[in-house]
């Protein structure tokens, strides 16, 4: 099931390997330019036959092969950098292979396999990185126990870590030393990990619910130990929460986290030895924002939760990726909701889903939560697999109810512990535990696209009936024209003219459980009886399903819900929908050369919410933040003119700011927390509301010179970088903005993670001048094309987060991105492919920009030496 050549892999072709591996013993003789890896594996043929053993490789240097301790005759095998084929092997009994390979960690800019990051040896093996270390059956259904011996000069690498429990260590001759680690739990090769180097450690202890002691260790660069304190606290809270919520205890004597500065992903859940991008470990008030703290908490938890949903139970094949990722995202979302504000967390989840997954579902890169084919598995670590996968699990919990959902999940943990499982295995546990049929629900895993519910309602006052017509459809996606009907759990609420919620005692035409309507058919005619007065209808409360709703609801109804809805998410959604209507209308007016206004319903509802002290500050901050330019473009759908959207949004903000000046002045005067900085949810929410109010005031009252003192006097990064962003984006090129940027750079020039914020703020400055700024920043000491964080902060933010600056009518920014992708592809194909996904919605642009975007994509496609990663994204984005 190789993908390195870009060949298509299909789920229907899956079959178990001809050979099974029982144990793996690895020895690493570390050297930056020539590391020698000796792999001793015990294996046997599953059944009779004489098929050869074919092991995966990727850019390996073959050195030696022994079979059962004897040097293999050259006629029995063929070795190349990408493959080792061995013939004439025993029929069924166990035998051993000893394979020696060489790799060059210092030259490995792909950051897959074994590489060096700031002098530290590090591995990344998911999805297919282990084959860059040694020849192996590198697929997730091959489970074995691992023993790892690491040898290195003690001066260069006093720290030698791998998976599992420490077994022994000692000195070798000539200043070398060694350590041996043993992992008692069978695991796939993608979970193998090794770290060696000179790092500081932060230690703590944890005692499991059953009384087992666990050593906790977080390794960081020297001098950064204090910035790992929050990560350690988050880890301990996650361990406790997983025991209490899901009954999952940790199963080794030590749990380790290592923070490295060069990493393709956010983090990796290797068994017992998690490796993290250091941006998701290091934090203090001077360098990390509230968002950074929340992300650290969530990602620490996510990787720890993988110990059960991903490690103890892994995926049978990479098509089942959502089995571990979607489920674990659901778990980390629930953890964050319990640690912080559940309504605010839910709003953030939906905003993320709509910003990233909805465009994926409606564009050329659309694929099911469980795809059935791929050319490059690295390109399927997507919002669909993660975020939509989480939403599918959430829907399952909604449909079953808390008790039945827990019963099914407990059976899953019991039945499949130690297995490489499938989505069918997962769903069967809920069916068997509860005696239910989930065959229609399973379509969520197998069908791409965002379902649409078209709604119409009518009220008969004399009959006291509300009739609601529901029509279900799923738009076509690449390779899927005929769509099946889905089981959609639709939460609903009815609110009378006085704002009181009406209990729906009698509902006909659809199955209802509690406040959930179960939409299963193409159409439903739903009748609510005994309704005394025309109600306002609230649909998809708490975002019970990842769908689009087309409902011509009146502005007065939306304003009513924005005031009286008792579900905080739905209250926010009503206000957001009011705003979206104004923004779309304003965009059309701008394009038609007409004047732009802002309706009273939106302004009144927004200011009412802003002034509602009964709501938590974070929720108020979310509520008064208008949909972004990308959100507006997504709702418009076709013929997108980013400049018109930007101008329209500014005009609407001007109108709100003018009417709401007194409200926003009151917010910034009274809402800020006092005392020492704390990243807790309440204080973070206050700062978020403060920044939202301050942003509005810059449209009516605050000039650039008024913002500079706020930045200089700020005692935390949230306010410092937040106000810097407001200043630079609202007044680009002004003396105040340039002074603030220069002072920020001078203060934090030796802190790469903070400089990433500085780069991102500049990369997202609206307007045509930003391309030149980005190109200039690439030539500074702060940018490295070989560091993924720098590339994402500057080039990635520019392409994905700057609609006006990137979508220039002359296509210059598209040409720039094409040049960077071609260059980056030779260094790090994974990062190049992910940044290229910023072009996924090019067909929704107006014709002039659309043609320029197509030409840039064609330039990339014409390259003869593209990696499978970038070739796959390019071809699918172009529709080839």
C-alpha positions in Angstrom: 0.0 0.0 0.0 2.7 2.4 -1.0 2.0 6.1 -1.7 5.5 7.5 -2.1 5.2 7.3 -5.9 1.8 9.0 -5.9 -0.1 5.9 -7.1 -3.7 5.6 -6.0 -4.4 3.5 -3.0 -8.0 2.2 -2.6 -9.8 1.0 0.4 -11.4 -1.9 -1.5 -7.9 -3.3 -2.2 -7.0 -3.7 1.4 -5.8 -7.1 2.6 -3.7 -8.2 5.5 0.1 -8.5 5.1 1.5 -11.9 4.1 3.8 -11.7 7.1 3.3 -10.7 10.7 6.0 -9.1 12.9 6.1 -10.1 16.5 9.1 -8.1 17.9 11.3 -5.3 16.8 14.7 -4.6 18.3 16.4 -1.4 17.0 19.9 -0.1 17.6 20.8 3.5 16.6 24.4 4.6 16.3 23.7 8.3 16.1 25.7 10.6 13.9 24.5 13.8 12.2 25.7 12.9 8.7 25.8 9.0 9.0 23.5 7.3 11.5 23.6 3.5 11.4 20.3 1.8 12.2 20.3 -1.9 12.9 16.8 -3.5 12.9 16.3 -7.0 14.2 12.7 -8.3 13.6 11.1 -11.6 14.4 8.4 -12.5 11.9 6.6 -15.3 10.2 4.4 -16.0 7.2 0.7 -15.9 8.0 -0.1 -18.9 5.9 1.6 -21.2 3.4 3.0 -20.0 0.1 6.2 -18.6 -1.2 5.4 -15.0 -1.8 8.4 -12.7 -1.2 8.6 -10.3 1.7 8.5 -6.7 0.4 9.5 -4.0 2.9 8.9 -0.3 2.5 11.8 2.2 2.3 12.2 5.9 1.5 15.6 7.4 0.6 17.4 4.7 2.6 21.0 3.5 2.1 21.1 -0.3 2.3 24.1 -1.7 4.2 23.5 -5.3 5.1 20.9 -8.1 5.5 21.1 -11.2 7.6 18.5 -14.0 7.8 18.4 -16.0 11.0 21.9 -14.7 11.8 23.5 -15.5 8.5 24.5 -12.9 5.8 21.9 -13.2 3.0 23.1 -14.3 -0.4 22.7 -11.5 -2.9 20.4 -13.6 -5.0 17.8 -13.8 -2.3 17.0 -10.1 -2.1 16.9 -6.8 -4.1 17.5 -3.5 -2.3 16.8 0.0 -3.4 16.3 3.3 -1.5 12.5 2.7 -1.6 12.1 -1.1 -1.3 13.7 -4.3 0.0 12.4 -7.5 -1.5 13.5 -10.8 0.2 12.7 -14.3 -1.4 12.9 -17.9 -0.3 11.8 -17.3 3.3 10.5 -20.0 5.7 6.9 -21.3 5.2 5.2 -20.6 8.6 7.7 -20.7 11.5 9.3 -17.6 13.0 12.5 -16.4 11.6 14.6 -13.3 12.1 15.9 -10.5 9.9 18.7 -8.2 10.7 18.7 -5.1 8.4 21.3 -2.4 8.6 20.7 1.0 7.0 22.2 4.4 7.0 20.4 7.7 7.2 21.6 11.4 7.3 19.6 13.3 9.9 21.2 16.6 9.3 20.2 16.6 5.6 16.6 15.6 6.2 14.7 18.8 5.6 11.5 16.9 5.0 11.3 16.4 8.8 10.0 12.9 8.3 11.8 9.9 9.7 15.0 10.8 11.7 16.2 14.4 11.5 18.0 17.1 13.6 16.3 20.1 15.0 18.6 22.7 16.7 21.1 20.0 17.5 18.5 17.5 18.8 17.8 14.2 17.0 14.1 13.7 16.6 11.7 11.4 14.7 8.4 11.9 13.0 6.9 8.6 11.7 3.2 9.3 11.1 2.1 8.6 8.5 4.9 6.9 6.6 8.1 8.2 8.2 9.4 4.9 9.7 10.3 3.7 6.3 12.8 6.6 6.2 14.6 5.0 9.1 14.7 1.3 8.2 13.0 -1.1 5.8 9.7 -2.3 7.3 6.0 -3.2 6.7 5.2 0.4 7.4 1.5 0.3 7.8 -0.8 0.7 10.9 -2.1 -2.8 11.0 1.3 -4.3 11.7 1.6 -4.4 15.5 4.7 -5.4 17.4 6.6 -4.8 20.6 9.7 -2.6 20.4 13.0 -2.5 22.2 15.2 0.4 21.3 18.9 0.9 22.0 20.3 4.4 21.4 24.1 5.1 21.3 25.5 8.6 21.0 28.4 10.8 22.2 27.4 11.9 25.7 28.7 15.4 25.1 26.4 16.0 22.2 23.4 13.9 23.4 23.3 13.4 27.1 19.6 12.7 26.8 18.5 9.4 25.0 14.7 8.8 24.9 12.4 6.4 23.2 9.0 4.8 23.7 8.0 2.8 26.7 9.8 2.3 30.0 13.5 2.8 30.6 15.3 -0.5 30.8 19.0 0.2 31.2 21.7 2.7 30.4 25.5 3.1 30.7 28.8 4.2 29.4 30.6 3.1 26.3 34.1 3.8 25.2 35.5 7.0 23.8 32.9 9.3 25.4 29.8 7.4 24.1 26.9 6.2 26.1 23.7 4.2 25.6 20.2 3.8 26.8 17.7 1.0 26.2 13.9 1.5 26.2 11.3 -1.2 26.1 7.6 -0.7 25.1 5.5 -3.6 26.4 2.5 -2.6 24.3 2.3 -3.7 20.7 2.2 -0.7 18.4 2.4 0.2 14.7 5.6 1.7 13.3 4.1 5.1 12.9 4.1 5.4 16.8 7.8 4.8 17.1 9.8 7.7 18.5 13.3 8.7 19.4 14.8 11.9 20.8 18.4 12.5 21.6 20.2 15.7 22.5 20.9 18.2 25.2 17.6 19.4 26.8 16.4 20.6 30.1 13.6 18.8 31.9 10.6 19.8 34.0 9.5 16.9 36.2 6.3 16.1 38.2 4.4 13.1 39.3 0.9 11.7 38.9 -0.9 8.9 40.7 -3.6 7.1 38.7 -7.0 6.3 40.0 -5.8 2.8 40.8 -2.8 4.1 42.7 -0.1 3.6 40.1 2.7 6.2 40.2 3.7 7.8 36.9 6.7 10.1 36.3 5.9 13.1 34.1 8.7 14.8 32.2 8.6 17.7 29.7 11.8 18.4 27.9 12.6 21.8 26.5 15.6 23.9 25.5 17.7 25.1 28.4 16.5 28.3 29.9 12.9 27.7 28.9 11.8 25.5 31.8 9.6 28.1 33.4 7.6 28.3 30.2 6.6 24.6 30.4 4.7 25.0 33.7 1.3 25.5 32.1 1.8 22.5 29.8 2.6 20.3 32.8 -0.5 21.6 34.6 -2.6 20.9 31.5 -1.2 17.4 31.3 -2.1 16.5 34.8 -5.6 17.9 34.4 -6.1 15.9 31.2 -5.0 12.7 32.9 -7.4 13.2 35.7 -10.3 14.2 33.4 -9.8 11.1 31.2 -10.0 8.9 34.2 -13.2 10.6 35.5 -15.0 11.1 32.2 -14.0 8.0 30.2 -12.4 5.7 32.8 -9.0 5.6 30.9 -5.9 5.2 33.0 -2.3 5.7 31.8 -0.4 2.4 31.4 3.4 3.1 31.5 5.6 4.2 34.4 6.7 7.5 32.6 5.0 9.9 30.3 7.3 12.3 28.3 6.8 15.3 26.2 9.6 16.8 24.1 9.3 20.3 22.5 11.2 20.9 19.3 11.3 24.0 17.0 11.2 22.2 13.6 8.1 20.2 13.3 5.6 19.6 10.4 2.6 19.2 12.7 1.3 20.5 16.0 2.3 17.4 17.9 2.6 13.6 17.7 1.2 11.0 20.1 4.0 8.5 20.0 3.4 6.0 22.8 4.8 7.4 26.0 7.0 9.9 24.2 4.9 12.8 22.7 6.9 15.1 20.4 5.5 18.6 20.2 6.0 21.7 18.1 7.4 24.0 20.8 4.6 26.6 20.1 2.2 24.2 21.8 4.3 23.8 25.0 6.0 27.0 25.8 4.0 29.9 27.4 4.2 32.8 29.8 2.4 36.1 30.0 5.1 38.0 28.2 5.2 35.7 25.2 2.0 33.8 24.9 -1.6 35.0 24.2 -4.8 33.7 25.7 -5.3 31.7 22.5 -1.8 30.2 22.9 -2.7 29.0 26.4 -6.0 27.5 25.2 -4.3 25.8 22.3 -1.6 24.3 24.6 -4.2 23.0 27.0 -6.2 21.4 24.1 -3.3 19.9 22.2 -1.5 18.5 25.3 -4.8 16.9 26.1 -5.4 15.7 22.6 -2.1 13.9 22.3 -2.5 12.4 25.8 -6.0 11.2 24.9 -4.5 9.4 21.9 -3.0 6.9 24.3 -6.3 5.1 24.2 -8.0 6.4 21.0 -5.1 5.9 18.6 -2.4 4.0 20.5 -4.1 1.2 22.5 -6.7 1.0 19.7 -5.2 2.1 16.4 -6.3 2.2 12.8 -6.4 -0.9 10.6 -5.3 1.3 7.6 -5.0 5.0 6.8 -8.5 5.2 5.5 -9.6 4.8 9.1 -7.6 7.9 10.2 -10.8 9.6 11.5 -11.3 6.7 13.9 -8.4 8.0 16.0 -8.4 11.7 15.0 -12.1 12.5 14.9 -12.8 10.7 18.1 -9.8 12.2 19.9 -10.8 15.7 18.7 -14.2 15.2 20.2 -12.6 14.1 23.4 -10.3 17.2 23.5 -13.2 19.5 22.7 -15.1 18.0 25.6 -12.1 18.5 27.9 -11.7 22.1 26.9 -15.4 22.8 27.3 -15.2 21.4 30.9 -12.0 23.4 31.6 -13.3 26.7 30.2 -16.7 27.9 28.9 -18.7 25.3 27.0 -20.8 27.8 25.0 -17.7 29.9 24.0 -15.8 26.7 23.1 -18.7 25.5 21.0 -18.8 28.8 19.1 -15.1 28.6 18.5 -15.4 25.0 17.2 -18.1 25.9 14.8 -16.3 29.0 13.5 -13.2 26.8 12.9 -15.3 24.2 11.1 -17.0 26.7 8.9 -13.8 28.5 8.1 -11.8 25.4 7.1 -14.0 22.3 6.7 -17.0 23.8 4.9 -14.9 25.2 2.1 -13.1 21.9 1.8 -16.4 20.1 1.6 -17.6 22.4 -1.2 -14.4 22.5 -3.3 -12.2 20.3 -5.3 -10.5 18.8 -2.3 -13.8 17.4 -0.9 -13.6 13.9 0.5 -15.6 11.8 3.0 -14.7 11.6 6.6 -13.4 8.2 5.7 -12.0 8.5 2.2 -12.0 5.4 -0.1 -8.9 6.3 -2.1 -5.9 8.6 -1.9 -2.6 9.3 -3.7 -0.8 10.8 -0.8 -1.9 10.0 2.8 -0.2 13.1 4.2 -2.8 15.2 2.3 -5.7 13.6 4.2 -4.8 15.1 7.6 -7.6 17.5 6.9 -10.4 19.5 8.6 -12.8 16.9 7.3 -11.0 14.0 9.0 -10.4 16.0 12.3 -13.1 18.6 12.8 -16.0 17.0 10.8 -14.9 13.6 12.2 -15.4 15.1 15.7 -18.8 16.4 14.7 -19.9 13.0 13.6 -18.9 11.5 17.0 -20.8 14.4 18.7 -23.9 13.6 16.6 -23.6 10.0 17.6 -23.7 11.1 21.3 -26.7 13.3 20.6 -28.6 10.5 18.9 -27.9 7.9 21.5 -27.9 10.1 24.6 -25.2 10.3 27.2 -25.8 6.9 28.9 -26.0 4.8 25.7 -23.1 6.6 24.1 -20.9 5.8 27.1 -22.1 2.2 27.0 -21.0 1.9 23.4 -17.7 3.6 23.9 -16.9 1.4 26.9 -17.5 -1.7 24.8 -15.2 -0.2 22.1 -12.4 0.2 24.6 -12.9 -3.3 26.0 -13.5 -5.2 22.7 -10.7 -3.6 20.6 -7.9 -2.9 23.1 -4.8 -3.9 21.3 -6.5 -4.0 17.9 -6.1 -2.2 14.6 -9.8 -1.3 14.1 -12.1 0.2 11.5 -15.1 2.5 11.4 -17.3 -0.5 11.1 -15.8 -1.9 14.3 -16.4 1.4 16.1 -20.1 1.7 15.1 -20.8 -2.0 15.7 -19.9 -1.4 19.4 -22.7 1.2 19.7 -25.1 -1.0 17.8 -24.3 -4.1 19.9 -24.3 -2.2 23.2 -27.6 -0.5 22.6 -29.5 -2.8 20.2 -29.7 0.0 17.6 -29.2 0.2 13.8 -26.7 2.9 12.7 -26.5 1.9 9.0 -28.0 5.2 7.9 -26.0 7.2 10.3 -22.8 5.6 8.9 -23.3 7.6 5.7 -21.7 10.5 7.5 -18.4 8.6 7.3 -18.8 7.5 3.7 -20.2 10.6 1.9 -18.5 13.9 1.2 -20.3 17.3 1.2 -22.1 19.5 3.6 -25.8 18.6 3.8 -28.4 21.3 3.2 -31.7 21.6 5.0 -34.1 23.9 3.2 -36.8 25.1 5.6 -40.2 26.7 5.2 -42.7 27.4 7.9 -46.2 28.7 8.3 -48.4 29.3 11.3 -52.2 28.7 11.4 -53.4 30.8 14.4 -56.9 29.4 14.3 -55.7 25.8 14.4 -52.8 26.7 16.7 -50.5 24.8 14.4 -47.0 25.5 13.2 -46.1 23.6 10.0 -42.5 23.2 9.1 -41.4 21.8 5.7 -37.9 20.3 5.7 -36.1 19.3 2.5 -32.8 17.5 2.7 -30.1 17.6 0.0 -26.3 17.1 -0.4 -24.5 19.0 -3.1 -22.5 17.0 -5.6 -18.7 16.6 -4.8 -15.9 15.3 -6.9 -16.5 11.7 -7.8 -19.9 11.6 -5.9 -23.0 12.8 -7.8 -25.7 10.6 -6.4 -26.0 11.3 -2.7 -27.7 9.3 -0.1 -30.1 10.6 2.5 -28.5 11.1 5.9 -29.6 10.8 9.5 -29.4 14.4 10.8 -30.1 15.1 14.5 -31.6 18.6 14.4 -32.0 20.3 17.8 -34.8 22.9 17.8 -36.6 25.4 20.1 -39.7 27.5 19.9 -40.0 31.0 21.4 -43.2 32.8 21.9 -43.6 36.6 21.3 -42.7 37.3 24.9 -39.4 35.4 24.5 -40.4 32.4 26.6 -39.5 28.9 25.3 -42.5 26.8 24.3 -42.5 23.1 25.2 -43.4 21.1 22.0 -45.7 18.5 23.5 -47.2 17.3 20.2 -45.1 17.0 17.0 -46.2 15.0 14.0 -44.4 14.1 10.8 -41.0 13.3 12.2 -39.3 11.3 15.0 -38.6 13.5 18.0 -36.6 12.6 21.1 -36.5 15.4 23.6 -35.5 18.6 21.7 -34.1 16.7 18.7 -35.9 16.1 15.4 -34.4 13.1 13.5 -34.3 14.1 9.8 -33.9 10.9 7.8 -35.9 11.3 4.7 -35.6 13.6 1.7 -38.6 15.6 2.9 -40.6 15.9 6.1 -43.7 17.9 6.8 -43.5 18.6 10.6 -46.6 19.8 12.5 -46.3 21.4 15.9 -49.8 21.4 17.6 -51.3 23.4 20.4 -49.1 26.5 19.7 -51.0 29.5 21.1 -49.1 32.3 19.2 -46.8 32.4 16.2 -43.3 31.4 17.6 -39.8 32.1 16.4 -38.2 28.9 15.4 -34.6 28.1 16.4 -32.9 25.3 14.4 -29.7 23.4 14.8 -29.3 24.5 18.4 -25.8 24.0 19.8 -24.9 23.2 16.1 -26.2 19.7 16.6 -25.2 18.7 13.0 -22.6 20.1 10.6 -25.0 21.3 8.0 -26.2 24.4 6.1 -29.7 25.6 6.7 -31.5 27.6 4.1 -34.4 29.3 5.9 -35.8 32.7 4.9 -36.3 33.8 8.5 -37.3 37.4 9.1 -34.9 39.8 10.6 -37.3 40.4 13.4 -37.3 36.7 14.3 -33.6 36.6 14.3 -33.4 39.7 16.5 -36.0 38.0 18.8 -33.8 34.9 19.1 -30.6 37.0 19.5 -32.3 38.5 22.6 -34.2 35.6 24.1 -32.6 32.3 23.0 -31.5 30.3 26.1 -29.0 28.3 24.2 -25.9 30.6 24.1 -24.6 29.1 20.8 -27.9 29.7 19.1 -28.2 33.2 20.4 -24.8 33.9 18.9 -25.8 32.2 15.7 -28.9 34.4 15.3 -26.9 37.5 15.7 -24.3 36.2 13.3 -27.0 35.4 10.7 -28.3 39.0 11.1 -24.8 40.3 10.5 -24.2 38.1 7.5 -27.4 39.3 5.8 -26.2 42.9 6.2 -22.7 42.1 5.0 -23.9 40.3 1.9 -26.3 43.1 1.0 -23.6 45.7 1.6 -21.2 43.7 -0.7 -23.7 43.7 -3.5 -24.3 47.4 -3.0 -20.6 48.1 -3.2 -20.2 46.1 -6.4 -23.2 48.0 -7.9 -21.8 51.4 -6.9 -24.6 52.1 -4.4 -24.4 53.5 -1.0 -24.1 51.2 2.0 -26.1 51.3 5.2 -26.5 49.1 8.3 -30.0 48.0 9.5 -31.3 48.9 12.9 -32.1 45.2 13.7 -28.4 44.3 13.6 -27.1 47.3 15.5 -29.8 47.1 18.2 -29.3 43.4 18.7 -25.5 43.7 18.7 -25.4 46.5 21.2 -28.0 44.8 23.4 -25.8 41.8 23.6 -22.7 43.9 24.2 -24.4 45.6 27.1 -25.8 42.4 28.6 -23.8 41.9 31.8 -25.6 38.7 32.5 -23.6 37.1 29.6 -20.0 36.1 30.2 -17.5 38.5 28.6 -16.1 35.9 26.2 -19.5 35.2 24.8 -20.2 39.0 24.4 -16.8 39.3 22.6 -17.7 36.5 20.2 -21.2 38.0 19.6 -20.0 41.5 18.6 -17.3 40.2 16.3 -18.7 40.2 12.8 -18.2 37.3 10.4 -14.9 37.6 8.6 -14.2 38.2 4.9 -13.7 34.5 4.2 -17.0 33.8 6.0 -18.8 36.3 3.8 -17.2 34.9 0.6 -18.2 31.4 1.6 -21.9 32.5 1.9 -21.9 34.4 -1.4 -20.4 31.3 -3.1 -19.5 32.5 -6.6 -18.1 35.6 -8.4 -16.2 36.7 -5.3 -14.7 40.1 -5.3 -12.5 40.3 -2.1 -12.1 44.1 -2.4 -15.9 44.6 -2.4 -16.3 42.3 0.6 -13.6 44.2 2.5 -15.2 47.6 1.7 -18.6 46.3 2.7 -17.5 44.9 6.0 -15.7 48.2 6.8 -18.9 50.1 6.1 -21.0 48.0 8.3 -18.4 48.2 11.1 -18.4 52.0 10.7 -22.2 52.1 11.1 -22.1 49.9 14.2 -19.2 51.8 15.7 -20.9 55.2 15.1 -24.1 54.1 16.9 -22.3 52.1 19.6 -19.5 54.5 20.5 -20.7 54.9 24.1 -21.1 51.2 24.5 -17.6 50.4 23.3 -16.1 53.1 25.3 -17.8 51.7 28.4 -16.4 48.2 27.5 -12.8 49.3 27.3 -13.0 51.4 30.4 -14.6 48.8 32.6 -14.0 45.2 31.3 -10.3 44.7 31.7 -9.3 42.3 34.5 -7.2 43.7 37.3 -4.2 42.3 39.1 -1.7 39.8 37.8 -2.2 38.2 34.4 -4.0 34.9 34.4 -5.0 32.8 31.3 -8.1 31.5 33.0 -11.4 31.6 31.0 -12.9 34.6 32.7 -9.9 36.9 32.4 -9.2 35.7 28.9 -12.8 36.5 28.0 -12.5 40.0 29.4 -9.5 40.7 27.3 -11.3 39.3 24.2 -14.2 41.6 24.8 -11.8 44.6 25.4 -10.1 44.0 22.1 -13.4 43.6 20.2 -14.6 47.0 21.6 -11.3 48.7 21.0 -11.4 47.5 17.3 -14.8 49.2 16.9 -13.6 52.4 18.5 -10.7 52.8 16.0 -13.4 53.4 13.4 -14.8 56.5 15.2 -12.6 57.7 18.0 -9.1 56.3 18.4 -6.3 57.4 16.1 -3.0 55.5 15.6 -1.2 57.6 18.3 -3.8 56.5 20.9 -3.0 52.8 20.4 0.8 53.0 20.7 0.8 53.7 24.4 -1.5 50.8 25.1 0.9 48.4 23.4 3.9 49.9 25.3 2.2 49.6 28.7 0.6 46.2 28.2 1.8 43.6 30.7 0.8 40.6 28.6 1.1 39.3 25.1 -2.6 39.1 24.5 -3.1 42.8 24.7 0.2 43.7 23.2 -0.1 41.6 20.0 -3.9 42.2 19.9 -3.6 45.9 19.9 -0.6 45.7 17.5 -2.8 43.8 15.1 -5.6 46.4 15.3 -3.2 49.3 14.8 -1.3 47.7 11.9 -4.5 46.5 10.1 -6.6 49.5 10.7 -3.9 52.1 9.9 -1.5 50.2 7.6 1.7 52.1 6.8 1.1 54.8 9.3 4.0 56.2 11.4 2.4 54.8 14.5 2.0 51.3 13.0 5.5 51.2 11.7 6.9 52.4 15.0 4.9 49.8 16.9 6.2 47.0 14.6 9.8 48.2 15.0 9.5 48.3 18.8 7.9 44.9 19.0 10.6 43.4 16.8 13.4 45.0 18.9 11.9 43.6 22.1 11.2 40.1 20.9 13.8 39.5 18.1 15.4 36.6 19.9 12.1 34.7 20.6 11.0 32.9 17.4 7.5 32.1 18.6 6.7 35.7 19.3 8.3 36.8 16.0 5.9 34.4 14.3 3.1 36.6 15.6 4.9 39.7 14.3 5.3 38.0 10.9 1.6 36.9 10.8 0.3 40.3 11.7 2.2 41.8 8.8 1.3 39.0 6.4 -2.4 39.7 7.0 -2.4 43.5 6.5 -5.2 44.2 4.0 -4.5 45.7 0.7 -2.1 45.5 -2.3 1.1 46.6 -0.6 1.4 43.5 1.6 2.9 41.3 -1.1 6.0 43.5 -1.2 6.2 43.5 2.6 6.0 39.7 2.7 8.8 39.4 0.1 10.9 41.9 2.1 10.3 40.0 5.3 11.5 36.8 3.7 14.9 38.4 3.4 15.3 39.2 7.1 17.0 37.2 9.8 13.6 36.2 11.1 12.6 34.0 8.2 13.8 30.5 7.3 12.3 28.6 4.4 13.3 25.4 6.2 11.4 26.1 9.5 7.7 25.2 9.2 6.6 27.6 11.8 8.2 30.6 10.0 6.8 29.4 6.7 3.3 29.1 8.0 3.4 32.4 9.9 4.5 34.4 6.9 3.6 32.7 3.6 0.8 30.5 4.9 -0.9 33.4 6.7 -0.6 35.6 3.6 -2.1 33.0 1.3 -4.9 31.8 3.6 -5.6 34.8 5.8 -5.4 37.9 3.6 -8.2 38.0 1.1 -7.4 41.4 -0.3 -3.6 41.2 -0.2 -3.4 37.8 -1.7 -6.2 37.9 -4.3 -4.7 40.8 -6.3 -6.5 41.4 -9.6 -3.1 41.2 -11.5 -2.4 37.7 -10.1 1.0 38.8 -8.7 0.4 37.1 -5.3 -0.7 33.9 -7.0 2.6 33.9 -9.0 4.5 34.5 -5.8 2.9 31.6 -4.1 3.6 29.3 -7.0 7.3 30.2 -6.9 7.4 29.5 -3.1 5.5 26.2 -3.5 7.9 25.0 -6.2 10.9 25.9 -4.0 9.5 24.6 -0.8 8.4 21.3 -2.4 12.1 20.4 -2.9 12.7 20.9 0.8 9.5 19.9 2.7 6.7 18.5 0.5 4.3 18.2 3.4 4.4 21.9 4.4 4.3 22.9 0.7 1.1 20.8 0.1 -0.7 22.2 3.1 0.0 25.8 2.2 -1.1 25.2 -1.3 -4.6 24.2 0.0 -5.1 28.0 0.3 -5.9 27.9 -3.4 -8.8 25.4 -3.0 -11.5 28.0 -3.5 -10.1 29.7 -6.6 -13.1 28.7 -8.8 -15.4 30.8 -6.6 -13.5 34.1 -7.5 -14.7 36.5 -10.1 -13.4 35.7 -13.7 -10.3 37.9 -13.8 -8.9 36.6 -10.5 -10.0 33.1 -11.3 -8.0 33.0 -14.5 -4.9 34.4 -12.8 -5.2 31.7 -10.1 -5.7 29.0 -12.6 -2.5 30.1 -14.5 -0.5 30.0 -11.2 -1.7 26.5 -10.4 -0.9 25.4 -14.0 2.7 26.7 -13.5 3.0 24.4 -10.5 1.4 21.5 -12.4 3.9 21.9 -15.2 6.9 21.1 -13.0 8.3 17.7 -13.8 9.8 17.0 -10.3 6.8 17.6 -8.0 6.5 15.5 -4.9 3.5 13.2 -4.7 2.2 15.5 -1.9 2.1 18.7 -4.1 1.2 16.9 -7.3 -1.9 15.4 -5.6 -3.1 18.8 -4.2 -2.4 20.6 -7.5 -4.2 18.1 -9.7 -7.2 17.9 -7.5 -7.4 21.7 -7.0 -7.3 22.2 -10.8 -9.9 19.4 -11.2 -7.6 17.1 -13.2 
